[in-house]
Amino acid sequence: MSVICILTATNSAYESVRGILLMAGAELDRLGHEVKILNLEALDTPAKLDALLPRRAETFAICMSGIGLELYSTDRGLFWDMAQIPVFNWNCDHPSYFMRRHRLESRHVVHGYVFPDHAVFNRDHLKANGAAVGMHIGIPDPGFFGALPAEKRNGRIVFAKSDWNPLKLERSWREALPPKLFAILFDAIAAARGKTCSAFPEIICSVAAEHLVYLTPGGDLFNAILTRLDNYTRAVRTREVGAVLSNYPVDFIGGGWEGFAAETRHARFLGSMPFNSLRENLGTYLAAASLNPNVELSVHDRVFFALGASTVPIFDANSFSRENFPRLSRFSFDQSADSIAAAVEAVLDDPAAAHASTVATLAEAYPRFSMRRSMEEICEIATQIAGEAGARLIPAAPSPASYWNVKTRQTVAA
């Protein structure tokens, strides 16, 4: 068993990153590991990090989205290298955001991604450390949610998502960006409609070439376009889905929905809610609506969490969900407003059948796609592949050892 240091902070939206890491810590504790939660905002954190050093051989760290990754000693050396402690950086966002973190070269740093699509981008375009790892958030232990029986649920749908206004984004970028870059961006946005992030590099480079600008994926100018394209396409989808959901008994959790609140009689707009409060209430809802962030190879954590709470997930289908959650196909949608409405109505028209499909999916997917399984795999990578353990794997010795030494070869031949 290992000593596992989990690095947290309270600077993410609704403390969601901290909430996910605390659940991961509980899963690791149940696996028998010694878990230490370090709040990076606490004054005693440097002393607690130093206290890990005598046990470095049995210690590794987990951080999320780079929070705690870039810790440096007084001589500007990376703490994890100095301490010889592996750290698994479990990223939620595309590598084009905070690119410096994703380029970090270190034997002790593992670049992990909750969406394997993002790991593929790192492999293809950043090539940091020669390896990137996909690691689903997974379905947490259902005990985290205290799910109610189907007959005692409130019959409503929860949609935990803040609204983004695409028109405001466009106005701000028109003012901030040079005209050529703005034109490339919105030509790329038009070409990316309905596509996922694996297609974005080729789209951006092809569109830029039409403007006689030749970009390299992963470069600063490329990232300036990709991050805005990603933000804009997700903002448009959020608005499209929100517009349909507002016609049904949906509780919107998050800010920015004021324009919708005056136009609906069925939906409720409850404002922001801390992560743990939402987790505790998830099992009281009939269903939970979610949007995947332009990915194909996994689903948003809200889909995994909904399954853990036996709450029907309503979400945009992708190749991962079609392959692994086929029973949920009636409750998933594509790019059209009609398909979103059909998914919602499939749940509301027969709640018992929707709940039964969700329970059956949970039984099939757990523990194969559980958070516990992800924690087991992170432990294997951090203790057997990263850091000093990884250094012992490479290069592989010839067989027999030292065969290519002349003196040894002559001895073997004799």
C-alpha positions in Angstrom: 0.0 0.0 0.0 1.1 3.6 -0.7 1.1 7.0 0.9 -1.0 9.1 -1.4 -0.9 12.9 -1.2 -4.0 14.5 -2.8 -3.5 18.2 -3.6 -6.6 20.3 -3.4 -7.7 24.0 -3.5 -11.0 25.9 -3.4 -10.4 27.9 -6.6 -12.5 25.8 -9.0 -16.1 26.6 -9.9 -18.4 25.4 -7.1 -15.4 23.6 -5.6 -16.0 20.8 -8.1 -12.3 19.8 -8.4 -11.9 19.5 -4.7 -15.2 17.5 -4.4 -14.1 15.0 -7.0 -10.7 14.6 -5.4 -12.2 14.0 -2.0 -14.3 11.2 -3.5 -11.2 9.8 -5.1 -9.4 10.0 -1.8 -12.2 8.0 -0.1 -12.0 5.3 -2.8 -8.2 5.1 -2.2 -8.8 4.9 1.6 -11.1 1.9 1.0 -8.4 0.2 -1.0 -6.2 0.4 2.0 -3.9 3.3 1.1 -2.8 6.0 3.5 -4.4 9.1 2.1 -3.2 12.6 3.0 -5.3 15.6 1.8 -3.2 18.8 1.4 -4.9 22.1 1.0 -2.6 24.2 -1.2 -4.0 27.4 0.3 -3.1 26.4 3.9 0.0 28.1 5.4 1.4 24.7 6.7 1.4 23.1 3.3 5.2 23.5 2.7 5.9 21.8 6.0 3.5 18.9 5.2 5.2 18.4 1.8 8.6 18.3 3.4 7.2 15.7 5.9 6.6 13.4 2.9 10.3 13.2 2.0 11.4 10.5 4.5 8.7 8.2 3.0 9.3 9.1 -0.6 9.8 5.5 -1.7 6.2 4.7 -0.9 4.6 8.0 -1.7 3.0 9.5 -4.8 0.7 12.5 -5.4 -2.5 13.2 -7.3 -3.6 16.6 -8.5 -6.3 17.7 -10.9 -6.1 20.1 -13.8 -2.6 21.1 -12.8 -3.6 22.5 -9.4 -0.4 21.7 -7.4 1.6 20.4 -10.3 3.9 23.4 -10.6 5.5 23.5 -7.2 9.1 24.6 -7.2 11.9 24.6 -4.7 13.8 27.8 -3.8 16.3 27.0 -6.6 13.4 26.8 -9.1 13.7 23.0 -9.4 10.4 21.1 -9.7 9.5 19.8 -6.3 8.5 16.4 -7.6 11.9 15.9 -9.2 13.7 17.1 -6.2 11.6 14.9 -3.9 11.6 12.0 -6.3 7.9 11.6 -5.8 5.7 10.8 -8.8 2.6 13.0 -9.4 -0.4 12.0 -11.5 -1.9 15.2 -13.0 -5.5 14.3 -13.8 -6.7 16.9 -16.3 -10.3 17.8 -17.0 -9.7 20.3 -19.8 -8.1 20.2 -23.3 -4.3 20.6 -23.3 -4.6 23.8 -25.2 -5.7 25.5 -21.9 -2.6 26.2 -19.7 -0.5 24.6 -22.3 2.7 25.0 -20.3 1.5 22.4 -17.8 0.9 19.8 -20.5 4.3 20.3 -22.0 6.1 19.7 -18.7 8.9 17.1 -19.1 9.7 15.1 -16.0 10.1 11.4 -15.2 8.0 12.1 -12.1 5.0 13.7 -13.8 2.2 11.7 -15.5 0.0 13.6 -17.9 -3.4 12.0 -17.3 -6.7 13.0 -18.9 -10.3 12.3 -17.9 -11.1 12.4 -21.6 -8.8 10.1 -23.6 -9.4 12.4 -26.6 -7.2 15.0 -24.8 -4.5 12.4 -24.2 -4.4 11.7 -27.9 -3.9 15.4 -28.6 -0.9 15.4 -26.2 0.5 12.3 -27.8 0.1 13.6 -31.4 1.1 17.3 -30.9 2.9 17.9 -27.6 4.6 14.5 -27.1 5.4 15.4 -23.4 7.3 12.7 -21.7 6.6 10.4 -24.6 3.3 9.2 -23.1 -0.1 10.5 -22.0 -2.8 8.5 -20.2 -6.5 8.5 -20.5 -8.3 7.9 -17.2 -12.1 8.1 -16.9 -13.5 9.8 -13.9 -15.7 6.7 -13.6 -18.7 5.9 -11.5 -18.1 6.7 -7.8 -19.3 4.3 -5.1 -23.1 4.7 -5.1 -23.0 5.2 -1.4 -21.7 8.8 -2.0 -25.2 9.8 -3.3 -27.7 8.3 -0.9 -30.1 7.7 -3.7 -33.8 7.5 -3.0 -36.0 4.7 -4.3 -37.6 5.6 -7.7 -41.1 6.1 -6.2 -39.8 8.7 -3.7 -38.0 10.9 -6.2 -39.2 14.4 -7.1 -40.0 13.7 -10.7 -37.8 16.5 -11.9 -34.6 16.8 -14.0 -31.5 18.7 -12.8 -29.2 20.5 -15.3 -26.0 21.7 -13.5 -24.4 24.0 -16.0 -23.8 27.8 -16.1 -24.9 29.6 -19.3 -22.4 31.1 -21.6 -23.6 33.9 -24.0 -22.0 33.3 -27.5 -22.8 36.8 -28.6 -20.9 38.3 -25.7 -17.9 36.1 -26.5 -18.1 37.2 -30.1 -18.2 40.9 -29.2 -15.3 40.6 -26.8 -13.1 38.7 -29.3 -13.9 41.1 -32.1 -12.5 43.9 -29.9 -9.5 41.9 -28.7 -8.3 39.9 -31.7 -6.6 41.2 -34.9 -9.0 41.1 -37.9 -7.2 38.2 -39.6 -7.2 36.1 -36.5 -10.9 36.9 -35.8 -11.7 35.8 -39.4 -9.8 32.5 -39.0 -11.5 31.8 -35.7 -15.1 32.2 -37.0 -14.4 30.4 -40.2 -13.1 27.5 -38.1 -16.1 27.7 -35.8 -18.4 27.4 -38.8 -16.4 24.4 -40.1 -16.4 22.7 -36.6 -20.2 22.7 -36.2 -21.1 19.2 -35.0 -17.5 18.0 -34.8 -15.5 16.9 -31.7 -12.1 18.0 -30.6 -10.2 15.3 -32.5 -11.2 17.1 -35.7 -10.3 20.6 -34.5 -6.6 20.6 -35.3 -7.1 19.8 -39.0 -10.0 22.2 -39.2 -8.0 25.1 -37.7 -4.9 24.4 -39.8 -6.9 24.0 -43.0 -8.9 27.2 -42.4 -5.8 29.2 -41.5 -4.1 28.0 -44.6 -6.9 29.5 -46.6 -5.9 32.8 -45.1 -2.3 32.1 -45.9 -1.5 31.4 -42.2 0.2 28.1 -41.6 -0.2 26.9 -38.0 1.4 24.2 -36.0 -0.9 22.4 -33.5 0.2 23.2 -30.0 1.7 26.5 -30.9 0.7 29.7 -29.2 -1.3 31.1 -32.1 -3.0 27.7 -32.7 -4.0 27.6 -29.0 -5.4 31.1 -29.1 -7.8 29.9 -31.8 -8.5 26.4 -30.4 -9.4 27.5 -26.9 -11.8 30.1 -28.2 -13.3 27.7 -30.7 -13.8 25.2 -27.9 -15.4 27.8 -25.7 -17.7 29.1 -28.4 -19.0 25.7 -29.6 -19.7 24.6 -26.1 -21.5 27.9 -25.3 -23.7 27.5 -28.4 -24.5 23.9 -27.4 -25.3 24.9 -23.8 -27.7 27.5 -25.0 -29.4 25.1 -27.5 -29.8 22.5 -24.8 -30.9 25.0 -22.2 -33.6 26.4 -24.5 -35.2 23.0 -24.9 -34.9 22.0 -21.3 -36.5 25.2 -20.1 -39.8 23.8 -21.5 -39.8 20.9 -19.1 -39.7 20.4 -15.3 -35.9 21.1 -15.0 -34.0 22.6 -12.2 -31.1 24.7 -13.6 -28.1 24.9 -11.3 -25.6 27.6 -12.2 -25.5 31.2 -13.2 -26.2 33.1 -16.4 -29.8 31.8 -17.1 -31.6 35.1 -16.3 -32.8 35.5 -19.8 -34.5 32.1 -19.8 -36.1 32.5 -16.3 -38.8 35.0 -17.5 -39.9 32.8 -20.5 -40.8 29.5 -18.8 -43.4 28.2 -16.5 -42.0 24.7 -16.0 -38.3 25.2 -15.2 -36.8 26.6 -12.0 -33.5 28.6 -11.9 -31.8 27.9 -8.6 -28.5 29.7 -9.1 -25.2 28.3 -8.1 -24.8 25.4 -5.7 -21.6 23.9 -4.1 -20.5 20.6 -5.5 -21.2 18.6 -2.3 -24.7 20.0 -2.1 -25.4 18.9 -5.6 -23.9 15.5 -5.0 -26.1 15.0 -1.9 -29.2 16.0 -3.9 -28.5 14.1 -7.1 -30.2 11.0 -5.9 -33.5 12.8 -5.2 -34.0 13.6 -9.0 -35.5 11.5 -11.7 -32.9 12.5 -14.2 -29.8 14.6 -14.8 -29.0 16.4 -18.1 -25.5 16.9 -19.2 -23.3 17.9 -22.1 -20.0 16.3 -23.1 -17.2 18.8 -23.9 -16.6 18.0 -27.6 -15.3 14.5 -26.9 -16.0 11.0 -28.2 -13.9 8.7 -26.0 -15.6 9.2 -22.6 -18.5 11.0 -21.0 -18.8 14.0 -18.6 -18.4 13.2 -14.9 -22.1 14.2 -14.5 -23.1 11.1 -16.6 -20.9 8.9 -14.4 -22.3 10.6 -11.2 -25.9 10.2 -12.4 -25.3 6.5 -12.9 -23.9 6.3 -9.4 -27.0 7.9 -8.0 -29.3 5.7 -10.2 -30.5 9.0 -11.7 -31.3 8.8 -15.4 -28.6 10.5 -17.5 -29.8 12.7 -20.4 -26.8 13.6 -22.5 -25.4 13.9 -26.0 -24.4 10.5 -27.3 -20.9 9.8 -28.5 -19.0 6.7 -29.6 -18.1 5.8 -26.0 -21.7 5.9 -24.7 -23.0 4.1 -27.8 -20.6 1.2 -27.2 -20.7 1.0 -23.4 -24.2 2.3 -22.4 -26.5 1.1 -25.1 -29.5 0.9 -22.7 -29.3 4.7 -22.4 -29.6 5.4 -26.1 -33.3 6.5 -25.8 -32.2 9.2 -23.3 -29.4 10.6 -25.4 -29.5 13.1 -28.2 -27.6 14.5 -31.2 -27.3 18.0 -32.6 -31.0 18.8 -33.2 -33.5 20.4 -30.8 -36.0 17.7 -31.7 -33.7 14.9 -30.5 -33.1 16.8 -27.2 -36.8 17.0 -26.7 -37.3 13.4 -27.6 -34.7 12.3 -25.0 -36.4 14.3 -22.3 -39.8 13.0 -23.1 -38.6 9.4 -23.2 -37.8 9.9 -19.5 -40.9 11.8 -18.5 -43.3 9.6 -20.4 -42.2 6.4 -18.7 -40.1 7.2 -15.6 -40.2 3.6 -14.3 -38.7 2.2 -17.5 -36.1 5.0 -17.7 -35.0 4.3 -14.1 -34.9 0.5 -14.7 -32.6 1.1 -17.8 -30.3 3.2 -15.6 -30.1 0.7 -12.8 -29.4 -2.0 -15.4 -26.6 0.1 -16.9 -25.1 0.7 -13.5 -25.0 -3.1 -12.9 -23.3 -3.6 -16.2 -20.8 -0.7 -16.0 -19.8 -1.0 -12.4 -17.0 -1.8 -11.4 -15.6 -1.8 -15.0 -16.0 1.9 -15.3 -15.9 2.8 -11.6 -13.9 5.5 -10.0 -12.4 2.8 -7.8 -11.0 1.0 -10.9 -9.5 4.3 -12.1 -7.8 4.8 -8.7 -6.4 1.3 -9.0 -5.0 2.1 -12.4 -3.5 5.4 -11.2 -1.8 3.6 -8.4 -0.3 1.1 -10.8 1.0 3.8 -13.1 2.4 6.0 -10.3 4.1 3.2 -8.5 5.3 1.0 -11.3 5.7 3.2 -14.4 6.4 6.7 -13.3 9.4 8.0 -11.4 12.3 5.8 -10.3 10.3 2.6 -11.0 9.9 3.8 -14.6 13.6 4.5 -15.0 14.3 0.9 -14.2 12.1 -0.3 -17.1 14.1 1.5 -19.8 16.2 0.4 -21.6 15.5 -3.3 -21.6 18.6 -5.4 -21.2 19.6 -7.8 -24.0 19.1 -11.5 -23.4 21.3 -12.9 -22.1 22.5 -9.8 -20.2 25.7 -8.1 -21.6 25.6 -10.4 -24.7 27.0 -7.7 -26.8 30.1 -7.3 -24.6 32.8 -9.2 -26.5 34.3 -10.9 -23.5 30.9 -12.1 -22.3 29.9 -13.3 -25.8 33.0 -15.4 -26.0 32.3 -16.9 -22.6 28.8 -17.7 -23.6 29.9 -19.3 -26.9 32.4 -21.5 -25.0 
